[in-house]
Amino acid sequence: MTRIELLAAARDLECGLAAVNSGADAVYIGGTGFSARAAAFNSVKDIERLCVYGHKYFCRVYLSLNTLLHDREIEKAVRLGRECADAGIDAFIIQDMGLLEAGLPGLPLIASTQCDNSTPEKVLFLEKAGFSRVILSRELSLPEIRKIRRETKVELECFVHGSLCWSYSGRCWLSFAMGGRSGNRGECGQPCRLPWSLTPETGSAIIRDSHLLSLKDLNLSDKLKDLMDAGVSSFKIEGRLKGPDYVKNITTYYRSALDELLDGKNFRKSSSGASAAGFNPDPDKTFNRGYSRYFIDEKPSDIFSMDTPKMKGESIGVAGKTSRDGFELKGASLLRPGDGLCWFGADGTLTGSTVVKISGGKVIVRDSAGISVGTEIFRNLDSDFVAKLGKARPARKITVVWTVAETADGVKITALDEDAIRVELELGKAECRPAENTEKARVTWSEAFGKLGETEYISGGVKFEKMVPPFVPVSDLNRIRRTLIASLQQAREAARPRPVRCPEDPSWPYPEKELDFESGVLNSSAEKFYRKHGVTTIERAPESGMDMTGRRIARSRACPLKDAGLCGYKGKLFIVDGKGRRFELRPDCRKCEISVYLGH
């Protein structure tokens, strides 16, 4: 039976707790540094609190330690890893292979998607190098994932929801070339969300001020069963810069979708407890740029969000007659004061405002500039949903069933949880006597053992095995319940799975003998690792300070030329930003890929 994991992102402790309470089986979080989201900073103390809380439900906590490291940073990164290992984390997510040579604690290793995990050969190498899990490249199709599964045994993790980078992860230096901020160092300036003009070598722009590299967000909620059948066991939600409301909504949505697919025979959940959300999740209601399945179906369509990198939301209709303070709208009754609306003005710029009042079929807004008859109106903030989401306090509970059985010396009370972990307590005959009213005694036992309050448990009922309920004072029943719950908590902690590092096979050769600058070698420890595995020639990563002139600085399967109807264009093309910086586009139509090069 395959244990299926729902893996949620945590910007901070609050988001991590929200993820656990909303049904995540695991959470990934950054520490005090060396994370691919430098802005998502967390103290070791907060990580420890998240581990303590999550472990109650057998949830795992993974530390994102996935930037490339300079030699001078290796020791500090390993020290952080040790501190977080002592705090209780369950695995490291890493990109820099130098950490394997530097004494990182012996917890399981997860290969970051920034390692470019896109081929069976690469994934098999990581398996042999001691990784327990590999996070697959976002660009892979189902057939490609199946092929990797056939040729490897390592756990496979797959992104299923959230923002998409335009370039292959770990293979983009566009931000670095533009301003020295490297995504591989956790500092990406998100140039793929900027407006660009597409220009030929000479002449005027073919496309002007369009978000040519901006992709829609990923949503594979209708592909979960296909991915499970293809061999994926961990389903990852992107969002380590998102807030707790986003985490609650999206985690709850995927928890529900996965639970419908877990049959208990071939697939089961990998943690304990059931969550009560307190609201109906809707991924359309929290930040997104529109959704696509990206390349999972091999031949994607409508994957770009070139008109805006912001959230448009749901289309609610077209503006009719306009006035200084608003406009008429056929779907006005769907709106409420406080809703956020947006629309594209005549110059193509996305503009927004807030609903003040609904008067019949008229929508009165704070600012209606840019709206004319025929303008499409979008709602990008549903105030009612946001209010419900903000008030929701998801709660997660583990079911425990109580059993009372007669013994030669009295009765034995057993607490059995949903993971088949049990604890027992015996009462002597002097502590329990026949009840005068057995029905009342039954209710008393049920009520006493149902008082689980703020604990992580919920009662599944009290069963009496071939005996009538004895009389025990309520105060004693309460004491017994507290004792058994304390014992169960200790037993669960003792039984909690604690995976260990997979062994490395140092004789297994890397698939290539030569590594260029795209391979992410920034320190001598990483170089030592690859030479140990048979690599003979190694070029350091661009972050070492190398001159990137004339070199490729990004590569993608998502071709803006194809989306713009310019497939097969003859002649050189360039993307130019608002400051006049120009980068050459080089399509590779045979591979159906496109690259960006830094000019001379």
N, C-alpha and C positions, 0 to 999 in steps of 0.2 A: 504494500500500500504506500502510495506517495503522499507525503505530508506537504500540503500546499500552504505557502506563506504569502500573506498580504503585507507588504513592506511600505511603510509610510515615512515621509520626510518630516523632520523636526527642525525648525529654525532655532527653537529654544526649548527650555523646560516646559513652558506652558503648552507649546505645540506638541511636544512629545507626550505629555500626559493626555492631551486631547486625542491624540492618535491611538493610544492604548485604550482609552475609555470608549473610543468609537469602533474598536474591533480589530485594530492592526495586530498582526502576529509578530511583527518586528518593527523597529524604528531605527533610522540612521540619522546621525547628528554629528556636527562638527565640534571640535574642542577649542582650545585657546590659540590654535594656529594650524597651518599646513592642511587646510581644508579647501576644496575646490570652490567653496563659497566663503570667501574671506570675511564677508559681512555677517555671516552666521556664527558668531563667537559665543562659546559657552564655557563656563568654569568647570573644573573637574568635580567640584561639589555638586553642581546641578546635574552633571552626568551621573554621578553616584545616586542622586535622588531618583532620577529616571530609571536607573537600573533596579533599584530596590523596589520601586512601584511596579515596573513592568514584569519583573521576575515572579511576582506573586501569581501572575497569569501564564507563566512560562513564556512570556514575550521576550524576545531577544533585542539587545541594543548594539548597534554596530557603529564604530567610530570611523568617520570619514577622515582619513589621513592621506588624502589622495592628490597632493600636489607634487610637482617635481622639486627636488631639493638640491641646494648647493652643498658642497662638502662641509661648509661651516655650519650647516643647519641639521645635519644628520643626527648628531648627538642629542640636540635639543628635541628633535622629533621623536627619537627613541625614548627619551625621558618622558615626554608627554604620553607616549604609548604605554609605558610602564605605569604611570600614574592612573591612566584610565583603565588599564587592566586591573589594578588594585581596586578601582572604584566599581568594578563589576561588569565591564563591557564584555560582549560575547565574541566579537570578531573585529578585524581591521579591514577597512576598504582602502586599498592602496593602488597607486599608479607607478611609483618609483621603485624599481627592483633593487635599488641600493639598500632599502630597508631590510631585505632578506639577508644581507651580509653584515648588518650592523647591530644585531642583538635584539631585535624586536621581540617582545614576549611571545611565548608559544601558544597564542590563541589562533583560531582559524583565520585564514587569509581569504579575502574576496578581491578579485581582480576588477578594478574600476573599469567602466566603459571607456575611459580615456586611454586604456591600453590598446584600443582598436581591435576588439575581440570579434572579428568578422569571418574567420576561416576555421575549418576543423583543425588545421595544422597548428594554428596559434592557440586555440583553446586546449588542444591536447598537450601542447608544451606547458601551458600554465598548470594544467592538472598534474603533470609530471614534476613541475617545479614546486609543488606543495600547496597549491591553492585548493580550497574546499569548494569554492564557487567562482563562476565567471559571469560578469554582467555583460550581456550581449550588446553589440552595437545596435543603435536604434534603427539603423537603415535596413536590417535584415528582413527577408521575407519568410513566410512559413516554410517553404521548401528548403531554404538555406538553414533555418533553425533545425529542421528535421535531419538534415545531413550532418550538422554538428553533433546532434544527439546520437546518431548512429555510430559515430566514430570516437565518442568520448563517454566518460562516466561521471565527470564532475557535475555538481549542481549547476543549473542554468537559471540565471535571473534575467528578467526582461522588463523594460519600461513599458507601462501600459497607459500612463496618463501624465499630461503636463506639457510644459514648454519644450520646444525642440530647437536645438542648435542647428544652424544651416549647414555647418561643416561637420565632417566626421569628428567625433569627440577626441580630444587630445591631439588633433592634427590641424589646428587652426591657430595662426599667428597674425590674423588680420588686426585684432585689437593691439597686439604687441607692436606691429609695424606702424600703427597709427599714433600710438601714444605711450608705448612701453609697458602697457598693462597686459599681462599674459593670462589667458584662461587656464593654462597649465600651472599657474601659480595662484589661482583663485581670485584673479583680479580682472576678469574680462569686462571690457567697456561696452559690450553688446553692440558692436558695429552692424550686426545683421538686422538690428531694429531701426537703423538710421535710413533717411531717404537718400537714394542714389539716382544718378542719371546714367543712362546707358548710351555711350557714344562710340562712333566709329573712330578710326585712326585720324581721319580728317573729316570735317563737316560738322553739322549740328547734331544735337542729341536725338536719338531715335525714341527714347523714353526719358522724360524729365521728372525729377523729384518724386520717384516712386520707391516704395519699400521693397526693393527687388529681391532682397535676401531674407525677408521676414516670412517665417512659416507659421501656419496654423498650429494649434496645440494638438497633441496626441490624445486619442481616445480609442482604446481597444476593448471597451467593455463588452462589445458583442463578439469578441474574438477570444475570450478567455478559455472556452472549452477547446478550441482549436490549438491554442498555445499549450494547454495542459496535455493534450494528446500528442503534441510535438515534442514534449519533454521538458517544458519549462515548469519549475516548481516554486519560483519566487516571482511575485508580480509587484512591480515597483511604481510608486507614485512619486513623480518629481515635485519639488516645491520647497526647498530649504530656505527660500526667502519669502514664503507665503505665511500668512497669519493663521491663528487658531480656527477662525470660522471656515476658512478654505479647507484646513485639515479635517475638521469635523464633517463637512459636507461631502468631500470627495472620498474620505476613508469609509464613511458610512455607506456611501453609494456602492463602492467596490466590495465591501464586506457582504452586503446583501446579494450582489451579483454572484460572488464566489460561493456563498452558502447554498445557492440554488444548484450548484454543480457538484458539491461534495456529497458523494454517495455512501461514504463510510466503508466502501469495499476497495475501490481503486484509488480514491482520493479522500483525504481527511484534512481537517484544519490542524495547524501545527502549534496552536496555543490553546489556552483554556478560557472558558467563560463565554457568555453571550452578552451583547451590548443592547441596551435600550436607548435609542437616539433621542427621542422626544421631538422629532420633526421628520418630515419626508424629504430625503435628499434629492437634489437636482443639480447636476453638474453644469447645466446651462446658466445657473443663477450666480455662480461665483466666477472670478476672473478667468476668461479664456479669449482667445483670438479667433474663435471658430474652431471646429474640430476636423481632424482627418485621421485616417488609419495609416498614413505615411506609406511605407513600402511593404507592409505586411501582406498585401495582396499582389505583390510583384509589380503591377502596373498602376501606379497611383494617379489620381487626378484631383485637381482642386486642392492642392496642398499648401499654396502660398496665401499669405495675408498681405498683399502688396499695397492695398489701399490705406491700411493703418496697422501699427503694431499694438494698438490699444484695444480694449474690449468694446466691441459694438453692441453686443448683446442680441436680443431677439427683435426681429422686425415686427412692429405692431400696426403698420399701415402707412398710408401716404397722406401728407398734409393737404387739406382742402383750402378754403378761404383763410387768409392770414390777416392778422391785425398787429398792432404794436406790442400787445402783451401776450399773444398766443396764436392759435390756429385751430381750425376745425379738423376733427379726426373721427373716422368711422368707428374705430375701436377705442374711443375715449373711455368707455365704461370699464375697460380693463385696468385703467390706471388709477393711482391713488396719490394724494399729496405726499411729497417726499420722494417719489420715484425719480430716478435719474434717466434723462433722455439724451440722445445724441443724434447727429445728422451730419451729412457732408454738405458743406457750403459750395457755392459756385466755383470756388478755387480748388475744390477737392480736399479741403482741410476738415478733419473731424472736429465738430464743435458740440458742446453739451450744455445742458441746463437742468434745473430741477422743477418738477411740477409743483405749482402753488395751489391750484384749485381746478376742479372739474366742474364745468357749468354746462349741463346738457351734453351736446356733442362738441363743446369747445374745451381745449386744453390751455390753461393759463400757466405760463412758465416765467421764470425770473428773467430770462433773456431769450428772445426768439430770433436774434440776428442770424441771418443766413438761411432762414426757412422761407420757401416760396411754394406756390401751388405745385404739387407733384413731388415735393421732397419726401424721400423715404425716412420714416422716423423709427428709431431703435430705442428699446428700453435696456439700459445697461446696469440699472440698479432697481431691483424690486424691493421696495422698502418694507413690505409686509414679510417677505421671505427673510430679509436681513434681520428684521426684528425677532422673528421666530428662532432663527439660527443663533442669534446673540443670546437669547434667553435659554436655549437648550443646554442641558447639562447631561450629556451622555453618561450612562452608568453601566459598568460591566460587572457581572456576577457569575460566580462558579456555583453550579448546583451541587448540593450535598444532600444525600439521602440518609436518614436516620433509621436504624433497625434496633428493635428491642427483643431480646431472646432470653428465654428462661434458662438458668443454669442450676446445677445441684445446690449452689450456695446462695442463689439470688437471681439477679438478671445481669445481662451483658448488653451495653449500649454501644453501637457501632456507628461511626460516621464514615460514609463512603462518598468520595467525590467523583466527578465525571472522568477523571483520569485513572480510576480504579485504585486510588490511594486511600487507605483506610487506617483509622485509629479506633481503639476500643477502651472502654472503661467499665469496670464491674462494680455492682452494688450488692452488698450483703442482704440477707433476708430481713435484717433489722432495719435496713434503710428503705425498704419498700414493703408494703403490706397490701392485701387485697382491697380493692376500691369498693366502696359502698355503692357508688354510681359509676359504672364502667364507661358510659357514654360521656359523662362529665370528665372523667379521667382522660379519656381519649382526646377531648378538646383541649384540656389543660396541657397535655404533652405536646400537642400540635402547636398551640400558641407559644409555649415556652421555647420550643426549638425553632420556631419561625422568627424569633426576635434576634435577627442577625444584623440589624441596624447598619452602621457605617462599615462593616467588614466587607470583604470581597466575595462573600458567600450569600446564597439564597437557598432556602430550604426546599427540598424536593418532596417533603412529607415524612411522616413517621410511620414505620411499619412494625406491627407486632407479630412475631413469628409464633403461630400456634399457641397463643396465650392471650389473656385479656389484660388490658392496661392496668398496671398496679397503681396504687396511690403513692405519690411522692410529693412532698411539699413543693410549692412553686419556687421558693427560694433555693431549694436543693436542685431542682431542674435547671434553673438559671445558672447555678454554679457548675453543674455538669456540662451544660452547653458551652460555657466559656472555657472550661478546661479542655473539652474535646476540640474546640476550634483552635485553641492555642497549640494543641498537640498536632492537629492537622496542618497548621501553618508550618510547623517545624518539619513534619514529614514531607510536605510538598517541597520545601527548600532542599531537603536531603535528596529527594527524588528528581529534582530539576535537572534536565539533560544539560551536560556540560561538554560540548564538543571540544576536541583537541586538534592541534595543528596536524595536517596531513604531512607525511614525510616527503622530502624532496629527493628526486633522483638526479644527482649531479652529473651523471653520465648521459642524460637525455639531451640530444643536440637541439639547439634553437633552429627553427626552419630555414634561417638564412645565415650565410657566413659573413655578410657585410651589413652594417647598420648605418643608415644615413641620419641626417639631423632630425628626421621625423619620428625616430624611434624612442625619443624621450630619455636619452642618457645625459644627465647633467652633472653627475658626480663620479668620483673614482670607485665608490662602492658598487654603483650600478654597472660600471665598466667591468669590474671584477666579476660580477655575477654573469654577465653575458660571455666573457672570455672563458669562464668555467664551463659554459655550455656550448663551446665550440666556435664562437664568433671571433673572427680574426681582424676585421677592420671596423672601427667604431668612430663615427663622427658625433661630436657633442651637439646637444640641443641648442636651438636659437637663443634660449635664455642665458646661454653662456656668454653672449655678447658678440656672436659671429655676425658678419655682414650678410644680410639676406637679399641684397640687391640681385635681381634676376632669378630669384628662387621662388618656389611655390610656397605660398603662405596660407592657403586654405584649399580644401578639396571636398566636393559634395556630390551626392547622387541627385540632389534636388536642383534641377537646371532651370534657372529663370528664363533662359532663351526659349526652352521648350514651352514653358507656361505662357510666354509672350508671343508665341507663334513664329519664333525666329530660328527654329531648329534647322540646322544645315546652313546657317548664314555664312557667306563667304567674305572673308576679310577680318581684320583685327577688330576686337571690341574691347571697350574699357568701361569700368564703373567709376564714377566720379562723385565724391561726396560734396557737401555744402561748402567746404573750405578749398575745393579745387584739387584735392588729392586724388590721383588717378592710379588705378590698378588694372592690369590686363586680365581679361577672361580668356581661358583656353579650354574649349570643350573637347572632350574625348568621346566622340559619338559611338565608337566601337564599344566602349564600356558604359555608355550613357552616363557619363560623369562630367563634371566641369571643375576647373581649378582657377584659383586667383594667384597671380604672380606679382611680385614687387618689381616695379620698373626701374630703369637705370636713372 
